[in-house]
Amino acid sequence: GKSYKELGPVEGQKCRHFILAIIPFGDGDLAHAVEEALAPKEGDAILNADVETSLYGFIPIYNVYSFTCTTVKGIAIKFD
């Protein structure tokens, strides 16, 4: 119900890393990916959001290092 102005397309990605599958670090959730996408244009929200999550592993037998990334794409908007 609010009016808004479109700021253009945005994309943001955040990753969470795991060492030995038990020691996590980083912010790989959707909220942080949205913040990353909106920051350059100082937007308030994203329209037509497309969210993708991926998992990568190195030396999978021993699970020494892996990481998961969340990517969000869409149109940034700013409320009036």
C-alpha positions as CSV (number, residue, x, y, z in Angstrom):
1,G,0.0,0.0,0.0
2,K,3.0,2.3,0.1
3,S,4.4,4.2,-2.9
4,Y,8.0,3.5,-3.9
5,K,10.6,4.3,-6.4
6,E,12.6,1.7,-8.3
7,L,16.4,2.0,-8.0
8,G,17.4,-0.7,-10.5
9,P,18.7,-4.3,-10.5
10,V,20.8,-5.5,-7.6
11,E,22.6,-8.6,-6.6
12,G,24.2,-9.7,-3.3
13,Q,26.0,-12.8,-2.1
14,K,27.0,-14.0,1.3
15,C,28.8,-17.2,2.3
16,R,29.3,-19.3,5.4
17,H,32.4,-21.5,5.6
18,F,32.9,-24.7,7.5
19,I,36.2,-26.2,8.7
20,L,36.1,-30.0,9.5
21,A,32.3,-29.6,9.2
22,I,32.0,-28.4,12.7
23,I,33.6,-24.9,12.9
24,P,31.4,-22.4,11.0
25,F,32.3,-18.8,10.3
26,G,30.7,-16.1,8.1
27,D,27.1,-15.0,7.5
28,G,25.6,-17.0,4.7
29,D,21.9,-16.5,5.3
30,L,19.3,-14.7,3.2
31,A,19.0,-11.6,5.4
32,H,22.7,-10.8,5.1
33,A,22.6,-11.4,1.3
34,V,19.7,-9.0,1.0
35,E,21.6,-6.4,3.0
36,E,24.6,-6.9,0.7
37,A,22.4,-6.4,-2.3
38,L,20.7,-3.3,-1.0
39,A,23.7,-1.5,0.4
40,P,25.1,0.1,-2.7
41,K,21.8,1.7,-3.8
42,E,20.6,2.3,-0.2
43,G,17.3,0.5,-1.0
44,D,14.6,-0.6,1.4
45,A,13.4,-3.8,-0.2
46,I,13.8,-6.1,-3.2
47,L,11.0,-6.8,-5.7
48,N,10.9,-10.0,-7.9
49,A,13.6,-11.6,-5.8
50,D,15.4,-14.7,-7.1
51,V,17.3,-16.6,-4.4
52,E,19.9,-19.3,-5.0
53,T,21.8,-21.4,-2.4
54,S,24.8,-23.5,-3.3
55,L,27.1,-25.8,-1.4
56,Y,30.7,-26.4,-2.3
57,G,33.1,-29.0,-0.7
58,F,36.8,-29.6,-1.0
59,I,38.2,-33.1,-0.2
60,P,34.6,-34.4,0.5
61,I,35.7,-37.7,2.0
62,Y,37.2,-36.0,5.0
63,N,35.0,-32.8,4.8
64,V,38.1,-30.6,5.6
65,Y,36.6,-27.4,4.1
66,S,33.3,-26.5,2.7
67,F,31.1,-23.5,2.2
68,T,27.6,-22.6,1.3
69,C,26.6,-19.4,-0.4
70,T,23.2,-17.6,-0.7
71,T,22.7,-15.3,-3.7
72,V,19.8,-12.9,-4.1
73,K,18.9,-10.9,-7.3
74,G,16.1,-8.5,-7.9
75,I,15.0,-4.9,-8.3
76,A,15.8,-2.6,-5.4
77,I,13.1,-0.1,-4.3
78,K,13.0,2.9,-1.9
79,F,9.8,3.7,-0.1
80,D,8.6,7.3,-0.4
